[in-house]
Amino acid sequence: MATSSVSKGCFVFKPSAKKKKKTLDLESYFTDGCEDARSSELRFELCQDLWDQIKTETEILQDELNRKVLDSLLEFTKKCSSIRHHSDWTSQMRASEIPTAALILGVNVTDHDMTFQSLSELLQTSVTPHVASVQAKECGALKHLMKKVLERLMDTVVAVGDDDDDEVEEETEQHHRSVHCSLTTLCDWYSKKTKKSSSGTPGKKRSSLVVNEQQEPPVVIVFKDLEAFNPRVLQDFILVCSRYVQRLPLMFIFGIATAPSTIQHMLPHSVSSLLCIELFQSLSCSQHLTTVIEKLILTHSFPFKLNGKVMQVLVGIFLYHDFSVKNFIKGLQLALLEHFYSQPLSVLCCRKEKALLNLKHLRHDDLERVRQLPSFRRFVEKQEIEEQEKLRTDDSHLKNVCQKLMKDLHKYHKCYYPILRCLHTLTSSLPRYPLGKQIRELHLICLEKNVWEAEEYQSAVNLLKMLAKDELISLLQKCAEILQPIRSTQMKSACVQLEELLSKFQQLDAPATDQSTASEENFTSPVKNLPKKTDLFQLQKTLLESRRSRKKSPFEALRNEALDFIDTLVKSHLSPPESQPLYEVCYYSSSAAVRRHLNAAPRTSIQAALSSPYHYLQNESLKSDDGTVSNSAPDICIAYKLHLECGRLINLYDWLEAYSTVISAAEGTDPDSDGFGKVDEVKHARFIRAVAELEFLGFIKSTKQKTDHVARLTWGGC
Amino acid sequence: MTGLLQQPGYDEERLKRVSELLPCREVQAGMLLSLMGQPQQYCYPSVFIYGHRSSGKSHVTNILMEELELPHATVSCVECVSVALLFEQVLLSFFGCDAASLLPRSPSLSDFVRIYRQQSSQFPAEQTRYIIMEKPELLRDADANLLPALLRLQELVEDNVTVILLSEIVWETFRPNTGCFEPLLLHFPDYSKDELKQVLSKNKHPSYSAEFYSSYINILLGVFYSVCRDLRELRHLAALNFSKFCEPVEAGKAKVGDTHKLWKNIEPHLKKAMRTVYLREVSSLQWEQMQQMEEQETGAVRGLSAHTHVELPYYSKFLLIAAYLASYNPARTDKRFFVKHHGKIRKTNFLKKNEKTSNHLLGPKPFPLDRLLAIFYSVVDSRVAPTASIFSQISSLVTLQLLVQISHDDQLDAPKYKCAVTLDFISAISRTVNFDIVKYLYDFL
């Protein structure tokens, strides 16, 4: 921008009003550039609906999971605040301690926000209106910590009491005016506040009943991330607070990510003796993930699915990198969005009735897309020739077939999950977990291949055959309980069969006595007719034969029957989704996209850009097959390539020489002429710029070891 | 005993009450009182009282001030995050809030002195005014002129004012380089065992006789005196365990005078308390609950240090292991541990003189980021892409205080770290990923 000023300086240009960017709403972002714009609105709507569903479900889940620990925490706060009012001897002797809850949350720090959110909401509604939460990064010094605590506490009051807005505002103003904030101010404010509420103004009804019951609700201060706090600051703060604890019913909540022994590391005995610490352990994050997967993924009511690879990527990021359930759900959201954005047929990825309706409205080119689907092509190939021809040409016939296929797909899902659960209950308690400890592992196996062909499945079945009767019965009962509530004809019949088997098992008990003698006889007979003299090999052989020939006891027969029944169930319902026609409609399969978005590798991409610029620039002249950089590549690429050949220290002059040789070759200068490889000013400048850019990217840095050298910060060469 | 505190100018009755409230500190209180002189007399400008924690420094001064109704201001230096707060509190308690509001926004010492003089000329002191400062060691970090000025505040403001400093450390550590006015030093010695017994017996349980309580205190001191002489801590322990002590009496199994039986009953209990509640392994509230529960259930409540298990993501575990190796192995030995065909290098061959001592005794050493990553890539068993989340895991390990960043936060290139976990912790971590860390540690070669 130009100025009329002659002098040199900084000028501020305010953006002019008309230049304001037109903000696009979400929908137009979605429709813009997505494939097949016509159905995009519908897809966007479906996507939004599903996402809202995910969001509410996870929120409910989070609340449920946290309920237990939060409830005990609430009870603790209530107990602490009630104890203060006791006047018996022991509690008087202990009155100077500040009650403290150490809340152990696990290392997934990103998930903690939600927990603290619901915690402070709960506290505010049921225990006390005075809750302040502080984070380490905003409290570098005691002064800041104090200020934040005071501000938050007094601000929460503004939000609670609408009736005396003016006064409170005046107070806060006063507070802001006075620079020095001390707990004395807070004490005065608190006593004023409690006096007011005890006098019982009629407008006070909305600050909940409990507050009225207790004259002095506690003042709760939440330290969200204890580890990150400066120990000095925390110690001083606790010392200061303990001076006021007689006048101000303080309470602390420490959010701890690692182990409670951090408290002992951070606070010396003289300080921790001022606290009365109690531990609260929240649910572990892997359990949390299991429930989330259970609720969102292993259910037929949620039409959007992930295929094995994508699932693997998401679970892998969770287990290997962050332990964060929040990020897992974000990944799910990304997959959802990508699916609806890139797959035009995703209009069918919704509830059954809606999907059938949407199917009716499909246009010709959509149907063409259906015909292109690999799963559908496989399906067509299995049909009769006439039928094949008909499917290829007749749109309305195709629609009818698709209706049936969609119904089948829904039916498949309806049966898949209960059977998966059954198989999991049966195998999850086996020694060494052949099919995984968690249901998600079993799910991954099933998504990838026919589970019954897997080696692990065979070993699991063999182990199941060794189960004792009562164990087997209890497992089968659990399976029956899983199948019971499913509303599907196939599952109903399976359930009935299972019940029958179970009742047979029960009947076994009654006539067991006479049966067992018979089997015993059976068992001893082959040993009896052994020849008198025999070698070890013979003995082994006869014993083996005898086992084979032995008549099975009724329990064994029944057990085999039951396991065979389970096996048929598995074989008929747990086939991988790829075997289902039209599965592409519901399954998102681009694991590479998810990985690229969620687990970015900035260094790899920078190195890719520098070593093969064609990859990004798409300029034909840069193309090279053997991984070398052509002479006409950007300066920085050439400098990068040359620096790879050097050791830890790079001589700048040698580098420049090499660079100028390469550049001269690119300019087409005759190698034999005088000017070849000569460094002129332009080349020098270009070289310096390239070196500066490499330094900016973090590949080299200047070093004090040798004056005309730079140090490499990466290792490895070409 | 009560006759000890005598000073003309004060009410006899009050002095008597004061000496009742200050058992075993009559000598110190009498000394302080005679230093203070009569109320209207000028006192020595500054008095420095020192002694261990809970040796009655604040208690004696506060009781004297309050019972004798002397004008005073008590300031805790921890709380005074800025000098303004200190000045404000002093002015507030001497002259009321009008004077305090006269202070400018960020007052200097001379502002304070000016306002003080102005106010004291309006309200001249009839009695000596006392400024009592707790934890004055923090004043050393404040402005260099603050402590010397406070020590001779009497001269500066030309008023009858005395500053009393209550410190746990000796005066020698306070003296600034430039020298300053020397305050009068007054030492408060620790309570002896008998004195402790006397003081502790003071707050007896209302429903039991004084003899009964003092016999309890006797037993308590017998157990705890060897580990703890802190009056406050002992008082806390006494309160917590008293109900257990009374149990047989309340149940009618023992009489109040049956000391031996009571001792047998309480002794193992106190021993247990020494291991748990004294170390704040369990809170006092939990301790009370444990007392109510039956013996076999008490195992359910575990102390703070019992929970040391930390769940970490897979790669974070390896990053931590790599950091530990980088911290405790000399950098020269990396080749021996992580290069496949390193040839046999004997430990003795490349020992330097200073490396003969165990690295674990010396503590963790700083290492640069690229060394951490190099070790990480060689210990982790699969190929790992250098993704952004690997790097973010390093910084989250820093926030969890498992790693410590040595260089300043602002330094972006080649940051240095230290590993801050113990050998036990890291062996537990490496066991979960089937990594034998001891094989890779130079100290255990």
Chai-1 contact restraints between the chains, C-beta under 6 A:
chainA,res_idxA,chainB,res_idxB,connection_type,confidence,min_distance_angstrom,max_distance_angstrom,comment,restraint_id
A,W89,B,H205,contact,1.0,0.0,6.0,A-B,restraint_1
A,T90,B,A239,contact,1.0,0.0,6.0,A-B,restraint_2
A,M93,B,A239,contact,1.0,0.0,6.0,A-B,restraint_3
A,R94,B,S284,contact,1.0,0.0,6.0,A-B,restraint_4
A,V107,B,L312,contact,1.0,0.0,6.0,A-B,restraint_5
A,L142,B,V81,contact,1.0,0.0,6.0,A-B,restraint_6
A,K143,B,V81,contact,1.0,0.0,6.0,A-B,restraint_7
A,H180,B,S82,contact,1.0,0.0,6.0,A-B,restraint_8
A,H180,B,A84,contact,1.0,0.0,6.0,A-B,restraint_9
A,H180,B,L85,contact,1.0,0.0,6.0,A-B,restraint_10
A,S182,B,L85,contact,1.0,0.0,6.0,A-B,restraint_11
A,E227,B,L400,contact,1.0,0.0,6.0,A-B,restraint_12
A,E227,B,Q401,contact,1.0,0.0,6.0,A-B,restraint_13
A,A228,B,T399,contact,1.0,0.0,6.0,A-B,restraint_14
A,D236,B,V78,contact,1.0,0.0,6.0,A-B,restraint_15
A,L239,B,V78,contact,1.0,0.0,6.0,A-B,restraint_16
A,V240,B,V78,contact,1.0,0.0,6.0,A-B,restraint_17
A,V240,B,E79,contact,1.0,0.0,6.0,A-B,restraint_18
A,A257,B,L400,contact,1.0,0.0,6.0,A-B,restraint_19
A,T258,B,V310,contact,1.0,0.0,6.0,A-B,restraint_20
A,T258,B,L400,contact,1.0,0.0,6.0,A-B,restraint_21
A,A259,B,H307,contact,1.0,0.0,6.0,A-B,restraint_22
A,A259,B,T308,contact,1.0,0.0,6.0,A-B,restraint_23
A,A259,B,V310,contact,1.0,0.0,6.0,A-B,restraint_24
A,P260,B,L304,contact,1.0,0.0,6.0,A-B,restraint_25
A,P260,B,H307,contact,1.0,0.0,6.0,A-B,restraint_26
A,S261,B,L304,contact,1.0,0.0,6.0,A-B,restraint_27
A,S261,B,S305,contact,1.0,0.0,6.0,A-B,restraint_28
A,S261,B,T308,contact,1.0,0.0,6.0,A-B,restraint_29
A,S272,B,R280,contact,1.0,0.0,6.0,A-B,restraint_30
A,C276,B,S283,contact,1.0,0.0,6.0,A-B,restraint_31
A,C276,B,S284,contact,1.0,0.0,6.0,A-B,restraint_32
A,C276,B,L285,contact,1.0,0.0,6.0,A-B,restraint_33
A,I277,B,S283,contact,1.0,0.0,6.0,A-B,restraint_34
A,E278,B,S283,contact,1.0,0.0,6.0,A-B,restraint_35
A,L319,B,Y314,contact,1.0,0.0,6.0,A-B,restraint_36
A,Y320,B,P313,contact,1.0,0.0,6.0,A-B,restraint_37
A,Y320,B,Y314,contact,1.0,0.0,6.0,A-B,restraint_38
A,Y320,B,Y315,contact,1.0,0.0,6.0,A-B,restraint_39
A,H321,B,P313,contact,1.0,0.0,6.0,A-B,restraint_40
A,H321,B,S389,contact,1.0,0.0,6.0,A-B,restraint_41
A,D322,B,P313,contact,1.0,0.0,6.0,A-B,restraint_42
A,F323,B,P313,contact,1.0,0.0,6.0,A-B,restraint_43
A,N599,B,T387,contact,1.0,0.0,6.0,A-B,restraint_44
A,N599,B,S389,contact,1.0,0.0,6.0,A-B,restraint_45
A,A600,B,A388,contact,1.0,0.0,6.0,A-B,restraint_46
A,A601,B,A385,contact,1.0,0.0,6.0,A-B,restraint_47
A,A601,B,T387,contact,1.0,0.0,6.0,A-B,restraint_48
A,P602,B,A388,contact,1.0,0.0,6.0,A-B,restraint_49
A,R603,B,P386,contact,1.0,0.0,6.0,A-B,restraint_50
A,K701,B,D413,contact,1.0,0.0,6.0,A-B,restraint_51
